[in-house]
Amino acid sequence: MHEENDLAIRNRAYAIWEAEGRPEGQHESHWHRALKELGLVSPAEQPEGTTVYEPRPDRSPLTR
């Protein structure tokens, strides 16, 4: 499940990046937007006691 979420988020972030004209330095913004659009949230936004998806720090959202 974790890998499926990671792939879905990376693919959506990549699509956002392409749609915005491939701007540099916006990867975090695109990653968080993809999380929100896919119904996944960051740990800070997650209610206490629930499971959260955390992006792997060794992966860029735009890496294929």
MIMI-105514 format. One record per atom (N, C-alpha, C): residue number from 1; residue in three letters; x, y, z. Coordinates in nm, 2 decimals. Layout:
% MIMI-105514
<pt num="NUM" residu="ALA" x="X" y="Y" z="Z"/>
...
% end
This chain:
% MIMI-105514
<pt num="1" residu="MET" x="0.08" y="-0.12" z="0.00"/>
<pt num="1" residu="MET" x="0.00" y="0.00" z="0.00"/>
<pt num="1" residu="MET" x="0.09" y="0.13" z="0.00"/>
<pt num="2" residu="HIS" x="0.19" y="0.12" z="0.08"/>
<pt num="2" residu="HIS" x="0.28" y="0.24" z="0.09"/>
<pt num="2" residu="HIS" x="0.34" y="0.27" z="-0.05"/>
<pt num="3" residu="GLU" x="0.39" y="0.17" z="-0.12"/>
<pt num="3" residu="GLU" x="0.44" y="0.19" z="-0.26"/>
<pt num="3" residu="GLU" x="0.34" y="0.24" z="-0.36"/>
<pt num="4" residu="GLU" x="0.21" y="0.19" z="-0.34"/>
<pt num="4" residu="GLU" x="0.11" y="0.24" z="-0.43"/>
<pt num="4" residu="GLU" x="0.08" y="0.39" z="-0.41"/>
<pt num="5" residu="ASN" x="0.07" y="0.43" z="-0.28"/>
<pt num="5" residu="ASN" x="0.05" y="0.57" z="-0.25"/>
<pt num="5" residu="ASN" x="0.17" y="0.66" z="-0.30"/>
<pt num="6" residu="ASP" x="0.29" y="0.61" z="-0.28"/>
<pt num="6" residu="ASP" x="0.41" y="0.68" z="-0.33"/>
<pt num="6" residu="ASP" x="0.40" y="0.70" z="-0.48"/>
<pt num="7" residu="LEU" x="0.37" y="0.60" z="-0.55"/>
<pt num="7" residu="LEU" x="0.37" y="0.61" z="-0.70"/>
<pt num="7" residu="LEU" x="0.25" y="0.70" z="-0.74"/>
<pt num="8" residu="ALA" x="0.14" y="0.69" z="-0.68"/>
<pt num="8" residu="ALA" x="0.02" y="0.78" z="-0.72"/>
<pt num="8" residu="ALA" x="0.06" y="0.92" z="-0.69"/>
<pt num="9" residu="ILE" x="0.12" y="0.95" z="-0.58"/>
<pt num="9" residu="ILE" x="0.16" y="1.09" z="-0.54"/>
<pt num="9" residu="ILE" x="0.26" y="1.14" z="-0.64"/>
<pt num="10" residu="ARG" x="0.37" y="1.06" z="-0.66"/>
<pt num="10" residu="ARG" x="0.47" y="1.10" z="-0.76"/>
<pt num="10" residu="ARG" x="0.41" y="1.13" z="-0.89"/>
<pt num="11" residu="ASN" x="0.33" y="1.04" z="-0.94"/>
<pt num="11" residu="ASN" x="0.27" y="1.06" z="-1.07"/>
<pt num="11" residu="ASN" x="0.18" y="1.19" z="-1.08"/>
<pt num="12" residu="ARG" x="0.10" y="1.21" z="-0.97"/>
<pt num="12" residu="ARG" x="0.02" y="1.33" z="-0.97"/>
<pt num="12" residu="ARG" x="0.10" y="1.46" z="-0.96"/>
<pt num="13" residu="ALA" x="0.21" y="1.46" z="-0.88"/>
<pt num="13" residu="ALA" x="0.30" y="1.57" z="-0.86"/>
<pt num="13" residu="ALA" x="0.37" y="1.60" z="-0.99"/>
<pt num="14" residu="TYR" x="0.41" y="1.50" z="-1.06"/>
<pt num="14" residu="TYR" x="0.47" y="1.51" z="-1.19"/>
<pt num="14" residu="TYR" x="0.37" y="1.58" z="-1.30"/>
<pt num="15" residu="ALA" x="0.25" y="1.53" z="-1.29"/>
<pt num="15" residu="ALA" x="0.15" y="1.59" z="-1.39"/>
<pt num="15" residu="ALA" x="0.12" y="1.74" z="-1.35"/>
<pt num="16" residu="ILE" x="0.12" y="1.77" z="-1.23"/>
<pt num="16" residu="ILE" x="0.10" y="1.91" z="-1.18"/>
<pt num="16" residu="ILE" x="0.22" y="1.99" z="-1.23"/>
<pt num="17" residu="TRP" x="0.34" y="1.94" z="-1.21"/>
<pt num="17" residu="TRP" x="0.46" y="2.01" z="-1.26"/>
<pt num="17" residu="TRP" x="0.46" y="2.03" z="-1.41"/>
<pt num="18" residu="GLU" x="0.42" y="1.93" z="-1.49"/>
<pt num="18" residu="GLU" x="0.41" y="1.95" z="-1.63"/>
<pt num="18" residu="GLU" x="0.31" y="2.05" z="-1.67"/>
<pt num="19" residu="ALA" x="0.19" y="2.05" z="-1.60"/>
<pt num="19" residu="ALA" x="0.08" y="2.14" z="-1.64"/>
<pt num="19" residu="ALA" x="0.12" y="2.28" z="-1.61"/>
<pt num="20" residu="GLU" x="0.21" y="2.30" z="-1.51"/>
<pt num="20" residu="GLU" x="0.25" y="2.44" z="-1.47"/>
<pt num="20" residu="GLU" x="0.37" y="2.49" z="-1.55"/>
<pt num="21" residu="GLY" x="0.41" y="2.41" z="-1.65"/>
<pt num="21" residu="GLY" x="0.52" y="2.45" z="-1.74"/>
<pt num="21" residu="GLY" x="0.66" y="2.41" z="-1.69"/>
<pt num="22" residu="ARG" x="0.66" y="2.31" z="-1.60"/>
<pt num="22" residu="ARG" x="0.79" y="2.25" z="-1.55"/>
<pt num="22" residu="ARG" x="0.87" y="2.35" z="-1.48"/>
<pt num="23" residu="PRO" x="0.81" y="2.43" z="-1.38"/>
<pt num="23" residu="PRO" x="0.89" y="2.52" z="-1.31"/>
<pt num="23" residu="PRO" x="0.99" y="2.46" z="-1.21"/>
<pt num="24" residu="GLU" x="1.11" y="2.51" z="-1.19"/>
<pt num="24" residu="GLU" x="1.21" y="2.46" z="-1.10"/>
<pt num="24" residu="GLU" x="1.18" y="2.51" z="-0.96"/>
<pt num="25" residu="GLY" x="1.21" y="2.42" z="-0.86"/>
<pt num="25" residu="GLY" x="1.20" y="2.46" z="-0.72"/>
<pt num="25" residu="GLY" x="1.06" y="2.45" z="-0.66"/>
<pt num="26" residu="GLN" x="0.97" y="2.39" z="-0.73"/>
<pt num="26" residu="GLN" x="0.83" y="2.38" z="-0.68"/>
<pt num="26" residu="GLN" x="0.79" y="2.24" z="-0.64"/>
<pt num="27" residu="HIS" x="0.89" y="2.15" z="-0.62"/>
<pt num="27" residu="HIS" x="0.86" y="2.01" z="-0.60"/>
<pt num="27" residu="HIS" x="0.78" y="1.98" z="-0.47"/>
<pt num="28" residu="GLU" x="0.81" y="2.06" z="-0.36"/>
<pt num="28" residu="GLU" x="0.74" y="2.04" z="-0.24"/>
<pt num="28" residu="GLU" x="0.60" y="2.09" z="-0.25"/>
<pt num="29" residu="SER" x="0.58" y="2.20" z="-0.32"/>
<pt num="29" residu="SER" x="0.44" y="2.25" z="-0.34"/>
<pt num="29" residu="SER" x="0.36" y="2.15" z="-0.42"/>
<pt num="30" residu="HIS" x="0.42" y="2.09" z="-0.53"/>
<pt num="30" residu="HIS" x="0.35" y="2.00" z="-0.61"/>
<pt num="30" residu="HIS" x="0.32" y="1.87" z="-0.53"/>
<pt num="31" residu="TRP" x="0.42" y="1.83" z="-0.45"/>
<pt num="31" residu="TRP" x="0.40" y="1.70" z="-0.37"/>
<pt num="31" residu="TRP" x="0.28" y="1.72" z="-0.27"/>
<pt num="32" residu="HIS" x="0.27" y="1.84" z="-0.20"/>
<pt num="32" residu="HIS" x="0.16" y="1.86" z="-0.11"/>
<pt num="32" residu="HIS" x="0.03" y="1.88" z="-0.18"/>
<pt num="33" residu="ARG" x="0.03" y="1.94" z="-0.29"/>
<pt num="33" residu="ARG" x="-0.09" y="1.95" z="-0.37"/>
<pt num="33" residu="ARG" x="-0.14" y="1.82" z="-0.41"/>
<pt num="34" residu="ALA" x="-0.05" y="1.73" z="-0.46"/>
<pt num="34" residu="ALA" x="-0.09" y="1.59" z="-0.50"/>
<pt num="34" residu="ALA" x="-0.15" y="1.52" z="-0.38"/>
<pt num="35" residu="LEU" x="-0.08" y="1.53" z="-0.26"/>
<pt num="35" residu="LEU" x="-0.14" y="1.47" z="-0.14"/>
<pt num="35" residu="LEU" x="-0.28" y="1.51" z="-0.11"/>
<pt num="36" residu="LYS" x="-0.30" y="1.64" z="-0.12"/>
<pt num="36" residu="LYS" x="-0.44" y="1.69" z="-0.10"/>
<pt num="36" residu="LYS" x="-0.54" y="1.64" z="-0.20"/>
<pt num="37" residu="GLU" x="-0.50" y="1.65" z="-0.33"/>
<pt num="37" residu="GLU" x="-0.59" y="1.61" z="-0.44"/>
<pt num="37" residu="GLU" x="-0.62" y="1.46" z="-0.43"/>
<pt num="38" residu="LEU" x="-0.53" y="1.38" z="-0.38"/>
<pt num="38" residu="LEU" x="-0.55" y="1.23" z="-0.37"/>
<pt num="38" residu="LEU" x="-0.62" y="1.19" z="-0.24"/>
<pt num="39" residu="GLY" x="-0.64" y="1.29" z="-0.15"/>
<pt num="39" residu="GLY" x="-0.71" y="1.26" z="-0.03"/>
<pt num="39" residu="GLY" x="-0.62" y="1.21" z="0.08"/>
<pt num="40" residu="LEU" x="-0.49" y="1.23" z="0.06"/>
<pt num="40" residu="LEU" x="-0.39" y="1.19" z="0.16"/>
<pt num="40" residu="LEU" x="-0.34" y="1.32" z="0.23"/>
<pt num="41" residu="VAL" x="-0.30" y="1.31" z="0.35"/>
<pt num="41" residu="VAL" x="-0.26" y="1.44" z="0.42"/>
<pt num="41" residu="VAL" x="-0.13" y="1.42" z="0.48"/>
<pt num="42" residu="SER" x="-0.07" y="1.53" z="0.52"/>
<pt num="42" residu="SER" x="0.06" y="1.53" z="0.58"/>
<pt num="42" residu="SER" x="0.04" y="1.49" z="0.73"/>
<pt num="43" residu="PRO" x="0.15" y="1.45" z="0.80"/>
<pt num="43" residu="PRO" x="0.14" y="1.41" z="0.94"/>
<pt num="43" residu="PRO" x="0.08" y="1.52" z="1.03"/>
<pt num="44" residu="ALA" x="0.12" y="1.65" z="1.00"/>
<pt num="44" residu="ALA" x="0.07" y="1.76" z="1.08"/>
<pt num="44" residu="ALA" x="-0.08" y="1.78" z="1.07"/>
<pt num="45" residu="GLU" x="-0.14" y="1.74" z="0.96"/>
<pt num="45" residu="GLU" x="-0.28" y="1.76" z="0.94"/>
<pt num="45" residu="GLU" x="-0.36" y="1.64" z="0.98"/>
<pt num="46" residu="GLN" x="-0.30" y="1.53" z="1.01"/>
<pt num="46" residu="GLN" x="-0.37" y="1.41" z="1.05"/>
<pt num="46" residu="GLN" x="-0.42" y="1.41" z="1.19"/>
<pt num="47" residu="PRO" x="-0.55" y="1.37" z="1.21"/>
<pt num="47" residu="PRO" x="-0.60" y="1.36" z="1.34"/>
<pt num="47" residu="PRO" x="-0.53" y="1.26" z="1.43"/>
<pt num="48" residu="GLU" x="-0.52" y="1.28" z="1.55"/>
<pt num="48" residu="GLU" x="-0.44" y="1.19" z="1.64"/>
<pt num="48" residu="GLU" x="-0.51" y="1.05" z="1.64"/>
<pt num="49" residu="GLY" x="-0.42" y="0.95" z="1.65"/>
<pt num="49" residu="GLY" x="-0.47" y="0.81" z="1.65"/>
<pt num="49" residu="GLY" x="-0.50" y="0.75" z="1.52"/>
<pt num="50" residu="THR" x="-0.47" y="0.82" z="1.41"/>
<pt num="50" residu="THR" x="-0.50" y="0.76" z="1.28"/>
<pt num="50" residu="THR" x="-0.38" y="0.74" z="1.20"/>
<pt num="51" residu="THR" x="-0.38" y="0.66" z="1.10"/>
<pt num="51" residu="THR" x="-0.27" y="0.63" z="1.02"/>
<pt num="51" residu="THR" x="-0.25" y="0.74" z="0.91"/>
<pt num="52" residu="VAL" x="-0.12" y="0.77" z="0.88"/>
<pt num="52" residu="VAL" x="-0.09" y="0.87" z="0.79"/>
<pt num="52" residu="VAL" x="0.01" y="0.82" z="0.69"/>
<pt num="53" residu="TYR" x="0.00" y="0.87" z="0.57"/>
<pt num="53" residu="TYR" x="0.11" y="0.84" z="0.47"/>
<pt num="53" residu="TYR" x="0.22" y="0.94" z="0.49"/>
<pt num="54" residu="GLU" x="0.34" y="0.90" z="0.49"/>
<pt num="54" residu="GLU" x="0.45" y="0.99" z="0.50"/>
<pt num="54" residu="GLU" x="0.54" y="0.96" z="0.38"/>
<pt num="55" residu="PRO" x="0.57" y="1.06" z="0.30"/>
<pt num="55" residu="PRO" x="0.66" y="1.04" z="0.19"/>
<pt num="55" residu="PRO" x="0.80" y="1.00" z="0.23"/>
<pt num="56" residu="ARG" x="0.86" y="0.91" z="0.15"/>
<pt num="56" residu="ARG" x="0.99" y="0.87" z="0.18"/>
<pt num="56" residu="ARG" x="1.09" y="0.98" z="0.15"/>
<pt num="57" residu="PRO" x="1.18" y="1.01" z="0.25"/>
<pt num="57" residu="PRO" x="1.27" y="1.12" z="0.23"/>
<pt num="57" residu="PRO" x="1.38" y="1.09" z="0.12"/>
<pt num="58" residu="ASP" x="1.40" y="0.97" z="0.09"/>
<pt num="58" residu="ASP" x="1.50" y="0.93" z="-0.01"/>
<pt num="58" residu="ASP" x="1.44" y="0.94" z="-0.16"/>
<pt num="59" residu="ARG" x="1.32" y="0.98" z="-0.17"/>
<pt num="59" residu="ARG" x="1.25" y="0.99" z="-0.30"/>
<pt num="59" residu="ARG" x="1.20" y="1.13" z="-0.33"/>
<pt num="60" residu="SER" x="1.24" y="1.17" z="-0.45"/>
<pt num="60" residu="SER" x="1.18" y="1.30" z="-0.50"/>
<pt num="60" residu="SER" x="1.05" y="1.27" z="-0.56"/>
<pt num="61" residu="PRO" x="0.95" y="1.36" z="-0.54"/>
<pt num="61" residu="PRO" x="0.82" y="1.34" z="-0.60"/>
<pt num="61" residu="PRO" x="0.82" y="1.33" z="-0.75"/>
<pt num="62" residu="LEU" x="0.93" y="1.38" z="-0.81"/>
<pt num="62" residu="LEU" x="0.93" y="1.39" z="-0.95"/>
<pt num="62" residu="LEU" x="1.02" y="1.28" z="-1.01"/>
<pt num="63" residu="THR" x="1.07" y="1.19" z="-0.93"/>
<pt num="63" residu="THR" x="1.16" y="1.09" z="-0.98"/>
<pt num="63" residu="THR" x="1.08" y="0.98" z="-1.04"/>
<pt num="64" residu="ARG" x="1.11" y="0.93" z="-1.15"/>
<pt num="64" residu="ARG" x="1.04" y="0.82" z="-1.22"/>
<pt num="64" residu="ARG" x="1.12" y="0.70" z="-1.22"/>
% end
